[in-house]
Amino acid sequence: MTENTDNLVLDILRAIRQDVGDIKEEVIEIKSRLTSLENRVSIMQKTLDRHDVRFARIETRLNLVEA
């Protein structure tokens, strides 16, 4: 009887180990994708900042705002 219980416990622990391993792989993928998104957002922010500077210069040249 104890041998069956031991085997059952070991089977459950193996299943838990497999599940944890799967979760680790998914977390690694999510982190990678999040890093990629953060980099893209950073690039977009820099592009928008450059556009703001250009628009301000154009507005100034067209006398749409005070210098």
Buried (B, 14 or more C-beta within 10 A) or exposed (E): EEEEEEEEEEEEEEEEEEEEEEEEEEEEEEEEEEEEEEEEEEEEEEEEEEEEEEEEEEEEEEEEEEE
